[in-house]
Amino acid sequence: MPHRIRILPEILTNKIAAGEVVERPASVVKELVENALDAGCGEIIVEIEGGGRRLIRITDDGWGMSREDALMALERHATSKIATDDDLFSLATLGFRGEALPSVASVSRFTLATRERGSIEGTEIYAEGGKIREVKACGMAEGTVVSVRNLFFNTPARLKFMKSVETEGGHVADLVTRLALSRPEVRFTCVSDGKTLFRALDGTLRDRVAALLGKTVAAALHPVELATEGVRVTGLVARPDVSRSAASHLYTYINGRFIRDRVVQHAVLQAYRNFLERGRYPVVVLFIEVSPGEVDVNVHPTKHEVRFRQQGIVHDVIQGAVEKTLRLTPWIRRSESPVVTPPAVSRPQQYVQGTGARQVEEVRELLENYRPAVAPHRPLFAPQSAPQPDREPPLPDSGSRMPDDTAVRHHRGYFSSLAVIGQYNASYILCQDGTDMVIIDQHAAHERVAFERLKAQFAAGRIEGQGLLFPETVELSHRESAVVREHGGELDRLGFDLEDFGGTTWVVKGIPRLLAGTDYLRLLRDTLEELQSLGASRSIADAVEDILARVACHSVVRGEHPLTTGEIEALFAQMDATDFSTNCPHGRPVLQRLTLGEVEKMFKRV
């Protein structure tokens, strides 16, 4: 009886391995460039033709290989990067499986030319469909050149899944961009069909970002650095308005290896959750360094997925590092030009005939000092009774200007240092910062203040509540009632006082104080909906933040609302004492800036 189980021939096993490792031309480029980086090169040139189907050539100036090592490198599972199973838990290289070269050679016409440092000649090996056809000596510079022609020529079924030349070329360029960002000290050149797509010289990370992602993106990035609990996070994160509709600009690296990891991505998005609207993704270039024994990169052949031993710690450190930078809102630093704030006039004006320039200057000062009167109404923003620790104190009343106003402005927060021009449509506050005009959405600003106050109260134990003089009954569904019983503690901390009246009827005896005078029953139902969504992919912290953001939104006055000068100053003082003050809790911007150049363009003056 014939055997039904047999050992597959080596060429077939290499093709099977190629199906995992070599998905498209970009996969070939990834494996070959990573090998070049592991070889200690200082420059890499990537050339492709026909989107990578006709030709892929990788040239590096690394250590190179001897004739024997070059031949051995084309054997399956042959590598110089690990020797024992213990090495799998202390990986310091990008590659280690020993599958890339034989897998690529099995589905292409493959040429490997290499010269070891200090050797007088190099070695050239030509293989076709996984079979070595020729081995010869050659003259070349130190390093390695790998040429891959006619990719998938012997597996036509794979060719059917290839996209257009432009699409495959775009994937290669994106791949090289990711690798080039991980090594700012290595020069990269990417050429497609004879045209240089980009050339990145060695330099700093910001220089590399500017070369690959553009100077506009680089100017919007701010440094991140935090090291704690065995995890070190460094890199650059962008301000919220420089966002994308997809996660294509989330460049995250573990020990120098580019990864797409859900834990890391979730940590970054959590840090940005109150800065970005839903469906928007930030631009970040983050490097996470952990002990090699704390991360397993041997999860998938592409090595894009990893597994952390202390997943929660890594997540919290990444989120904390990004939040540390975002909390300071470094992108709203004052412009270098001083704000024009005329000093108080303590003596009568002296008008002298024949001094036209002085009269013009005096008229200009009077115009700049003009503020339109606002009709009295009930206060919306009460000045803080006492400044918070390590925060700027509230502004003094506008009628009592301090003697050295210019010196005092350097000690105020950003918002308090703005020169208020007035209100527009009773909804926006117009300010001047140097030569720039700053427009502030007063509703979004007040919403952020209320949200941060609620977060602080919730973290301290309980949000300030208010009992109802006439308690209300509310009919809930069976599912909502179950949520109330399950999460009664969280609801109490949120300021809701509920009592079981029997069946699915509940008595609302107290609500968060900020909700007085609003439709709090509707918000209660919304809160129960948020708590119902808790599960494996959503934590109680996520739900609470969404609930607090909704409470903050419902607690502030919407629409047109005139503000007095004192109320604006009180709001600005509260904003200076608030973290993440450039965006409302839902991600909408609090302020927009118009430069003098942009205004002059509107009026065709430049």
Secondary structure as GFF3:
##gff-version 3
##sequence-region A 1 606
A	DSSP	alpha_helix	10	21	.	.	.	ID=ss1
A	DSSP	alpha_helix	25	38	.	.	.	ID=ss2
A	DSSP	beta_strand	43	49	.	.	.	ID=ss3
A	DSSP	three_ten_helix	50	52	.	.	.	ID=ss4
A	DSSP	beta_strand	55	60	.	.	.	ID=ss5
A	DSSP	alpha_helix	67	73	.	.	.	ID=ss6
A	DSSP	three_ten_helix	85	89	.	.	.	ID=ss7
A	DSSP	alpha_helix	100	105	.	.	.	ID=ss8
A	DSSP	beta_strand	109	115	.	.	.	ID=ss9
A	DSSP	beta_strand	122	128	.	.	.	ID=ss10
A	DSSP	beta_strand	131	138	.	.	.	ID=ss11
A	DSSP	beta_strand	143	149	.	.	.	ID=ss12
A	DSSP	alpha_helix	156	159	.	.	.	ID=ss13
A	DSSP	alpha_helix	165	182	.	.	.	ID=ss14
A	DSSP	beta_strand	187	192	.	.	.	ID=ss15
A	DSSP	beta_strand	195	200	.	.	.	ID=ss16
A	DSSP	alpha_helix	205	213	.	.	.	ID=ss17
A	DSSP	alpha_helix	215	219	.	.	.	ID=ss18
A	DSSP	beta_strand	221	228	.	.	.	ID=ss19
A	DSSP	beta_strand	231	238	.	.	.	ID=ss20
A	DSSP	three_ten_helix	247	249	.	.	.	ID=ss21
A	DSSP	beta_strand	250	254	.	.	.	ID=ss22
A	DSSP	beta_strand	257	259	.	.	.	ID=ss23
A	DSSP	alpha_helix	262	271	.	.	.	ID=ss24
A	DSSP	beta_strand	284	289	.	.	.	ID=ss25
A	DSSP	three_ten_helix	292	294	.	.	.	ID=ss26
A	DSSP	beta_strand	295	296	.	.	.	ID=ss27
A	DSSP	beta_strand	307	308	.	.	.	ID=ss28
A	DSSP	alpha_helix	311	327	.	.	.	ID=ss29
A	DSSP	three_ten_helix	330	332	.	.	.	ID=ss30
A	DSSP	alpha_helix	356	368	.	.	.	ID=ss31
A	DSSP	alpha_helix	405	409	.	.	.	ID=ss32
A	DSSP	three_ten_helix	415	417	.	.	.	ID=ss33
A	DSSP	beta_strand	419	424	.	.	.	ID=ss34
A	DSSP	beta_strand	428	433	.	.	.	ID=ss35
A	DSSP	beta_strand	436	441	.	.	.	ID=ss36
A	DSSP	alpha_helix	442	460	.	.	.	ID=ss37
A	DSSP	beta_strand	465	475	.	.	.	ID=ss38
A	DSSP	alpha_helix	478	486	.	.	.	ID=ss39
A	DSSP	alpha_helix	488	493	.	.	.	ID=ss40
A	DSSP	beta_strand	497	502	.	.	.	ID=ss41
A	DSSP	beta_strand	505	512	.	.	.	ID=ss42
A	DSSP	three_ten_helix	513	515	.	.	.	ID=ss43
A	DSSP	alpha_helix	520	532	.	.	.	ID=ss44
A	DSSP	alpha_helix	540	555	.	.	.	ID=ss45
A	DSSP	alpha_helix	565	576	.	.	.	ID=ss46
A	DSSP	beta_strand	591	594	.	.	.	ID=ss47
A	DSSP	alpha_helix	596	602	.	.	.	ID=ss48
###
